[in-house]
Amino acid sequence: MHHFERRDGVLHAEAISLERLAAAVGTPFYCYSEATLRRHMRVFKAAFADLDPLVAYSVKANSNLAVLAIMREEGAGADVVSGGELYRALEAGIAGSKIVFSGVGKTKEEMAAALDSGVFQFNVESENELDALNEVALSRSAVAPIAFRVNPDVSAGGHEKISTGKAEDKFGVAWTRARDLYARAATMKGVAIKGVDVHIGSQIAELAPFERAFERVADLVRALRADGHAIERLDLGGGLGIPYGEPAGGAGDPPHPDDYAGLILRIAAPLDIRLIFEPGRMIVGNAGVLVSRVLYVKEGEAKKFLIVDAAMNDLIRPALYDAYHGVKPVALREGDSEPYDIVGPICETGDRFARARPLPPMKAGDLVAFMSAGAYGAAQSSQYNSRPLVPEVLVNGERFAIIRRRPAFSEMTAAERNPEWKSA
Ligand SMILES: Cc1ncc(COP(=O)(O)O)c(C=O)c1O
């Protein structure tokens, strides 16, 4: 459930009309609903209330500092995958003791920064990384708390670019090598084994892949304990999908968090273990929209194009993963629907948000909202075609705040220099 609804025919974020925000901020812009962000985190936590897990919000989904501060207020920690994300989480006031450091390619500098912050856990993804972490920790007279991210060789379904748990994927340590690696880590003075970690992908629309992966991992926990390791934590990653509102025939609705929780309780409760989760999309996806203005309506030879002022640099999911986003006219329009290809101004054929999308007759100047754009939207945006990053706006009831402003062109070029030999 989210708080983007029509009032008198106009799409609102909580109590503010998107038309009013567009007039105040200019288009395109991202708009987030604070009530929705909080609600999703509460629903997720409530599903596991009896277990008191660490819910480490996955910063990559939406890393705006204001969003992170809301997560902190809701009691969440953070799952980070870079020094930059670690910096953001700490800046937002999230304690190192609630931060999980994931990712296949942590640098030694990033490891050092995480150790200095008192990080809760490193999710180690290779033997080389284990050696590097041990070295960094010893050089700082520290001990790094670790889990190995194991690759359970399970297909998560959905788009191959966001599936991470198959043997051919780059993620995690090979299933067959896991026990040897734990045995090796146990001999190292710079690391302390705490748990096991798994994350099999994102936008997972059914329970079956989770079930297969988690059952395998539970078996591994039992085997490792039998080997003499004190496995006290189980990090089950993120990945629970959200409804993107696809019409019949498309991806169906993903399971409710309560059903996901039921499955996990069945598998994990007998282990008597502290659970960790890294949800991202499930928290922020439906808490945000991208608002854009129609620049032109173009009658092509074969189809009708709606050319909007947002582009693939602002929201790359359709171009990158063929992802579906609902598109709604901000003001209700009369008339029979007709199919539009919705495209941006970027010089790439792939700069297309939707094909043959039925919409009522639209005209230049109309506003449209790309729904479910709160996750992997602003976070994946770029300045391609030298388009400044778009503003992000947070709505709380009748109030709004610009939580990232639109930079000036001069800010885009501020870090660039001609080489000395050119300036003479
Ligand atoms: C290690 C890890 N944890 C958590 C997440 C968050 O996933 P999601 O946004 O699907 O919940 C991701 C994203 O792919 C990830 O790579």
The ligand as an SDF file (V2000), in Angstrom:
LIG
                    3D

 16 16  0  0  0  0  0  0  0  0999 V2000
   23.6650   -8.1430   -1.0330 C   0  0  0  0  0  0  0  0  0  0  0  0
   22.3550   -7.4850   -1.2650 C   0  0  0  0  0  0  0  0  0  0  0  0
   21.5200   -7.3240   -0.2300 N   0  0  0  0  0  0  0  0  0  0  0  0
   20.3220   -6.7330   -0.3780 C   0  0  0  0  0  0  0  0  0  0  0  0
   19.8880   -6.2700   -1.6140 C   0  0  0  0  0  0  0  0  0  0  0  0
   18.5500   -5.6240   -1.7160 C   0  0  0  0  0  0  0  0  0  0  0  0
   17.6960   -6.3050   -2.5550 O   0  0  0  0  0  0  0  0  0  0  0  0
   16.1910   -5.8490   -2.7070 P   0  0  0  0  0  0  0  0  0  0  0  0
   16.2010   -4.4030   -3.0350 O   0  0  0  0  0  0  0  0  0  0  0  0
   15.6670   -6.6720   -3.8080 O   0  0  0  0  0  0  0  0  0  0  0  0
   15.5060   -6.1350   -1.4150 O   0  0  0  0  0  0  0  0  0  0  0  0
   20.7110   -6.4380   -2.7330 C   0  0  0  0  0  0  0  0  0  0  0  0
   20.2610   -6.0140   -4.0630 C   0  0  0  0  0  0  0  0  0  0  0  0
   20.3600   -6.6730   -5.0460 O   0  0  0  0  0  0  0  0  0  0  0  0
   21.9870   -7.0560   -2.5550 C   0  0  0  0  0  0  0  0  0  0  0  0
   22.8240   -7.2020   -3.5970 O   0  0  0  0  0  0  0  0  0  0  0  0
  1  2  1  0
  2  3  1  0
  2 15  2  0
  3  4  2  0
  4  5  1  0
  5  6  1  0
  5 12  2  0
  6  7  1  0
  7  8  1  0
  8  9  2  0
  8 10  1  0
  8 11  1  0
 12 13  1  0
 12 15  1  0
 13 14  2  0
 15 16  1  0
M  END
$$$$
